């Protein structure tokens, strides 16, 4: 990572600052529809529910909605939330202003989800807070529920410091909390990004 110790607040400020550039880029890649199809066998029957943590541009929420799912979209950046509603004005997802590692707002609702998506978010969680983040995700899943988490690989942008996310380490963190790794794959970032990603799909016991 860069020579910095970025906080979650720092990351949110970066997304607020760059929302007008990042959200259209992420929304226009077509990757969201492919992701939903790829996870079809792990998803609940429509209408869901599905929890999208770090929902960003709203592209994944809309792709899930198109298949009949009810989506709860968690996004702490006001700029990204505003862009999502501009890009997808007809979306029905319920948007919640909440953040890792605690996810206290969505957890207080008491709802549990059979499927959680966490796409390109974990690199913003300081390592010291990751056990708390794993516990929060576990608390939000139904027994046997699945979390799909995309881990950004490669150097961070010069203006957006991030933490390293080693797939073996992150998988071990989840396994220590009672998860089983089901799948692991590599793919490009899409949307004009030169970053790579490793996706872990894990099931809660």
C-alpha positions in Angstrom: 0.0 0.0 0.0 1.0 3.6 -0.1 2.9 5.2 2.7 -0.2 6.1 4.7 -2.6 4.7 7.1 -5.9 5.6 5.5 -9.1 5.5 7.5 -12.6 4.6 6.4 -13.4 8.3 6.6 -10.5 9.0 4.2 -11.9 6.5 1.7 -15.4 8.0 1.9 -14.0 11.4 1.3 -12.1 10.2 -1.7 -15.3 8.7 -3.2 -17.2 11.8 -2.5 -14.6 13.8 -4.3 -14.4 11.5 -7.3 -18.0 10.3 -7.5 -18.8 12.1 -10.7 -15.9 10.3 -12.4 -16.0 6.9 -10.8 -19.7 6.1 -10.7 -20.3 6.4 -14.4 -17.2 4.4 -15.1 -18.2 1.6 -12.8 -21.8 1.6 -14.0 -21.0 1.4 -17.7 -18.7 -1.7 -17.7 -21.4 -4.4 -18.0 -19.7 -6.4 -15.3 -22.7 -6.3 -12.9 -25.0 -8.3 -15.1 -22.2 -10.9 -15.6 -21.7 -11.1 -11.8 -25.3 -11.8 -11.1 -25.5 -14.6 -13.7 -22.3 -16.1 -12.3 -23.7 -16.3 -8.8 -27.1 -17.6 -9.9 -26.7 -21.0 -8.2 -25.9 -19.4 -4.9 -28.6 -16.8 -4.9 -32.0 -17.1 -3.1 -35.1 -17.4 -5.1 -36.4 -13.9 -6.1 -37.5 -11.6 -4.6 -34.4 -12.0 -2.5 -33.2 -10.4 -0.3 -29.7 -9.4 -1.3 -27.3 -7.1 0.6 -24.8 -5.1 -1.4 -22.1 -3.6 0.9 -20.3 -0.7 -0.7 -23.0 -0.4 -3.5 -21.2 2.5 -5.2 -22.6 3.3 -8.5 -25.7 1.2 -8.0 -24.9 -1.0 -11.0 -25.0 -4.3 -9.1 -28.1 -3.3 -7.2 -29.9 -2.7 -10.5 -28.6 -5.9 -12.0 -30.0 -7.9 -9.0 -33.3 -6.0 -9.3 -33.5 -6.9 -13.0 -33.6 -10.6 -11.9 -36.4 -9.9 -9.4 -34.4 -9.5 -6.2 -35.1 -7.1 -3.3 -31.8 -5.2 -2.7 -30.6 -3.4 0.3 -27.7 -1.2 -0.8 -25.2 0.0 1.8 -23.0 3.0 0.7 -21.4 5.5 3.0 -20.4 8.0 0.3 -23.1 10.6 -0.2 -21.5 11.5 -3.5 -21.8 7.9 -4.8 -25.3 7.5 -3.5 -26.3 10.7 -5.4 -24.6 9.5 -8.6 -26.4 6.1 -8.3 -29.8 7.7 -8.1 -28.9 9.9 -11.1 -27.6 7.0 -13.2 -30.5 4.7 -12.2 -33.4 7.0 -11.3 -35.9 4.1 -11.5 -34.1 1.7 -9.2 -36.1 0.3 -6.2 -33.1 -0.6 -4.0 -33.3 0.6 -0.4 -30.2 2.7 0.2 -28.6 2.9 3.7 -25.8 5.2 4.8 -23.6 2.8 6.8 -20.0 1.6 6.8 -17.6 -1.2 7.6 -16.3 -2.4 10.0 -19.3 -2.3 12.2 -22.3 -1.9 9.8 -24.2 -0.8 12.9 -27.1 0.8 11.1 -28.0 -2.2 8.9 -27.4 -4.7 11.8 -29.8 -2.7 14.0 -32.6 -3.5 11.6 -32.4 -7.2 12.6 -32.7 -8.5 9.0 -30.5 -11.4 7.9 -29.6 -12.1 4.3 -28.9 -15.3 2.3 -26.5 -13.5 0.0 -24.1 -10.6 0.6 -22.0 -8.9 -2.1 -18.8 -6.9 -1.1 -17.2 -5.6 -4.2 -13.9 -3.8 -4.1 -14.4 -2.5 -0.5 -12.1 -4.6 1.8 -9.0 -2.7 0.8 -10.4 0.3 2.6 -10.8 -1.6 5.9 -7.7 -1.2 8.2 -6.2 -4.6 9.1 -6.8 -3.9 12.8 -10.6 -3.6 12.0 -11.0 -6.6 9.8 -12.0 -9.1 12.5 -14.8 -6.7 13.5 -15.8 -6.4 9.8 -15.9 -10.2 9.4 -18.0 -10.6 12.5 -20.4 -7.9 11.3 -20.8 -9.7 7.9 -21.4 -13.0 9.7 -24.0 -11.4 11.9 -25.9 -10.3 8.8 -26.0 -13.7 7.0 -28.5 -16.4 7.5 -27.1 -19.8 8.5 -25.7 -21.3 5.3 -25.7 -17.8 3.7 -23.0 -16.9 1.1 -20.8 -13.8 0.9 -19.0 -13.0 -2.4 -16.1 -10.6 -1.8 -13.8 -9.1 -4.6 -10.3 -8.2 -3.3 -8.5 -5.5 -5.3 -5.0 -6.5 -6.3 -2.1 -4.3 -7.4 -0.8 -0.9 -6.5 -3.4 1.7 -5.4 -4.0 4.9 -7.3 -1.6 7.7 -6.3 -4.4 9.8 -4.9 -6.3 7.1 -3.1 -4.2 5.1 -0.6 -5.5 1.6 0.2 -4.4 -1.4 2.2 -3.1 -4.6 0.8 -5.7 -7.5 0.7 -4.0 -10.9 0.4 -6.6 -13.5 -0.6 -5.1 -16.3 1.6 -5.1 -14.0 4.6 -8.7 -12.7 4.1 -9.9 -16.3 3.5 -8.3 -17.4 6.7 -10.0 -14.5 8.6 -13.3 -15.7 7.4 -12.6 -19.3 8.0 -11.7 -18.4 11.6 -15.2 -17.0 11.9 -16.8 -20.3 10.8 -16.9 -19.8 7.0 -16.0 -22.3 4.3 -14.4 -21.1 1.1 -16.4 -22.4 -1.9 -14.7 -20.7 -4.9 -11.8 -18.5 -5.8 -11.2 -16.8 -9.1 -9.3 -13.9 -10.7 -10.6 -11.2 -13.1 -9.9 -7.8 -14.4 -11.3 -4.6 -12.9 -13.4 -3.5 -15.9 -14.6 0.0 -16.3 -11.3 1.3 -17.5 -9.5 0.1 -14.4 -6.1 -1.6 -14.7 -6.5 -3.2 -11.3 -7.0 -7.0 -10.9 -9.3 -8.7 -8.5 -9.5 -12.0 -6.7 -13.0 -13.1 -5.8 -13.7 -15.3 -2.8 -17.0 -16.9 -2.3 -17.6 -18.2 1.2 -20.4 -19.9 3.0 -21.3 -19.3 6.6 -21.7 -22.4 8.7 
